Amino acid sequence: MSDTILEIEGLTKVYSGGVKALDSVDLEIKQGEIFALLGPNGAGKTTLIGAVCGLVRPTSGRIVAFGKDLATEWRGARARIGLVPQELSTDMFEPVKQAVAYSRGLFGLPPDDARIEEVLRSLNLWEKRDEKIMALSGGMKRRVLIAKAMAHEPDLLFLDEPTAGVDVELRKTMWAQIDAMRARGVTIILTTHYIEEAEEMADRVGIIRDGRILMVDDKSAMMARLGRTEAIIDLANPMTELPDAISRFPVSLESDGIQICYRGGDGTGKGKAEVADLTKALTGAGIDYVGIDIRDSSLEDIFVGLVERKEGEDA
């Protein structure tokens, strides 16, 4: 049996006026994973989520969730999908517990006070259950959105910028809760501007730009394939040109000749080994240096490099 629970084929959305928000998107999501969808503003992330959740009508393409085509069998499939939207779209005058219970009822499920209490306690909202949503802090309001999405016990949960505008401490708490959801078997698709979170939490990463998927891969494989090592070597004395002894290395002379910059490797450790060989070559050529700073690419470095790459260049 396939472990794919969401399959998107050729998904395209063209808005009135000719704006193409999605351009033939293909994507498969596996059961039980955390999948991070990264892209700049306007890349199509929210439109893609809206298409799966029934908020956006696609122009063309096919969406299959839990083996059901959402164009013809949407009712049963969408009942298993939850959404935490980017915007705070809820009745601000409604008490917390009532709002969460109402969301459960929208999916045709019977009242279940025990389930509502479980959800609210898991998000540290139980003590706020009788307060009106408008009286809560921004972070607590966002927790209410997560509680509303979890009330009907979805198997697939979309989180659209779930920690936007949330302080660092609360963000860490919320990520712990998201990890706990995954441990219970919930499949999670998230978008985030905090790429370090995707780097820490996601199993796979997809990068979208201009409505097109640029790349989808396991996070570790992406880091290995596209990662690089950068080393800045501070020279004891400035140079006007690079010596032949280091011409075989991917280096450049920078900062008015007082630094040699190495950029190479492949994210597997090759870069650091090559930097070690570079320093030996410098010493052998009688070139003194007073400091060296080495860093490996982060997922954010890879993301920025991909989305800034011009049309027509190889990914």
Buried (B, 14 or more C-beta within 10 A) or exposed (E): EEEBBBBBBEBBBBEEEEEBBBBBBBBBBBBBBBBBBBBBEEBBBBBBBBBBBBEBEBBEBBBBBBEBEBEEBBEEBBBBBBBBBBEEEBEEEBBBBBBBBBBBEEBEBEEBEEBBBBBBEBBBBBEBBEBBBEEBEEBBBBBBBBBBBBBBBBBBBBBBBBBBEBEEEBBEBBBEBBEEBBEEEBBBBBBBEBBEBBBEBBBBBBBBBBBBBBBBBBBEEBBBBBBBBBBBBEBEEEBEEBEEBBEEBBBEBEEEBBBBBBBBBBBEEBBEEBBEEBBEBBEEEEBEBEEBEBEBBBBBBBBBEBBEEEEEEEE
